[in-house]
Amino acid sequence: ELLENPFFDEWINGNGHLYLFLDSFDESFIKYESLTNMLIKKFREHKSKLYRLTLRIASRIILEVFELEKELKKLWGEDSCGIYQLAPLCKEDIIKALEENNISTKDFIKEIKNKNLVSFTGTPVTLQMLIGYYHTGYGVLPNSRIDIYKQGCRGLVSEVNPSRKTKQSQAGRLSEI
């Protein structure tokens, strides 16, 4: 949808400069490799106009794993690309998220330490997942990392778009993990 948006067409057909910020790139509901391929394909189609595009991608996973870094450097040039890896969420970020969700910081931290889940608090997706489980479990998280992974996978593959949910239920469902 992003690359079909009218602002993108205006940039292609105009003379202005576009500043495109893709935050939480690694948290997209589109498969990471598919999103990367779509972007690179679109940028190749408009290579002559890339001097008018400033692209910023925020991602916590290493972009070179999926060839994105290499492809962006081919398109923009080695000297025009800077790759910086985001740091994990800090304690203040976690506390803020807990407060915004009306969760006792002390109780939550005790729970994640007792169940060896501290590493799950380092990224927004897994922290939000833990917060969701904490709410639905009435202040208790699943007992094992395996349960967290299973529930997390189910949550990540569940459809969040209401119109696609309807289509999915009409077309059938994939079997459970």
N, C-alpha and C positions, 0 to 999 in steps of 0.2 A: 504494500500500500504506500509505503514511503516514496518509492521511486515513481509511482503513478500519481503522486500528489501534484496539484496545480502549481505549487511553488517551484517544484523541480522542473516542470515544463517551462515555466516563466524564465528560469535560469538558463535552460537549454536554448530557448528561442531569443533570449535577451542578451544584454551586454554587461549585466551586473555581476557582482561577486556574491557567491553563496557560501555561508558558513554553516556547515552541517555537523551537528553534534549528535553522536550515537552513544548515549549513556547506557550502562548495564548491558553491553553488547553480548556478554556471555550468559545473560539471563533471558534472552529472547525465547519466545515460545516456538520459534522456527528453529529447526535443527541448525546448529552452528555452521556446519559445512555448507548447508544449503543457502543460508544467509550470506556467507562469504562468497559463494559462487555467484549468487544473484548480484551482489554489489560489484564484484570485479567485472562481470559481463556488462553491466550497465555503464560502468566507468570506461571500459574499453570502447563501447559504442560512441562515447563522447570524449575520447582522449584529447581531441584538439581544443576542448573547452576546459580541461582540468586546471589550467592556470588560473581560472576564475572560481575555483572551488577550494575551500579550506575544510578539510575533514578532520574531525576529532573523534576518536573512538575510545570509550572507557570500557576496559575489560579486566577482569581479575585472572583470566587464564592467559597463558602465553600464546600470543598470536602466531608465532612462527610454526607452532605445532600444526596449524591448519593452513600453512602457506600464505596466510593473509599478509603478513609483513613483507614477504618476498614479492608478492604481486603488487602491493601498494608501491614498493620501491621501484619496480619496473615501470609503473604508470607515472609516478611523480618524479622519479629520479632519486638516486641514493642520498644525495645531500638535502633533499627536500622532505625527507621522512624522518621523524623522530619517534622512537618507540619507548614508552615508559610504562612499567608495570605498576598497577595499583597495589597499595599495601592492604593487608587484611584490615577488617574493621577494628578500631581501637576500643578500649574499655568505655570511653565516653560515648561512642556511637552505640554500643550495646546498651548502656544504661539509658540513653535517650529513647531507643526503640522500646525498651521495657516500660519506661514511664509513659510513653505514648499509648501503650497497650494496657495500662493500669495493672502492671505486674510488679510485685514486690521484688526489687533487685536482689535483696539479701536471700530470699527464698529460692529464686530462680538460679542464682549463682551456686547456691548450696546443692540444688538438684543436678545441675550440669556437672559439677565437680564430682558428686557422688556416683554419677553414672558414666563418668569419663567421656563427656560430650563437649568439652570446652572447644575442641577443634571445629565443631559445627557452628560456632558463633562467629567465625572469621569472615563469612561472606553474607551478603544480604539475603540471598535465597535460602540458605540453610538456617540462618538466624530466624527468619520469618517463619520457616517451617517449624522450628522448635517452639516459637511463640504460639503458633496455631495449635500444636499438640498440647502445650501447657494449658491453654484455655480449654480445649475440649476434654483434656484429662483432669480437669479441676485441680490444677497445680501439680500434677504428676506427669512425668515424661515416660515414654515406653522404657521397658527394662533393659533392652539390649540394643547395641548399635545395629544389629541385623534388622530388628523391628523398625528402627528409625529409617534405615535405608529402604526397606520395603514400602513403608508408608510414604516416604519421600518420593520414591519412584512413582507410586500411584498418584500422588499429588501433582507431580510434574507433568505426567502424561494426561491428566484430566483436563478437559476442555474448559476454558474460562470465558470464551466468547459465547453469549447466549444463542445467537443465531446458528453457530456451528454445533452447539449442544443439541439443538432440535434436529439438525440434519444427521448428527451422529446417532441419535436414538432411533431415527427412521431407518438408517442404513445398517444398524447392528453395532455391536460392541466387540472389541478385542477381548480375548480371554484374560483372566487375571494372571498376575505374575506367579 
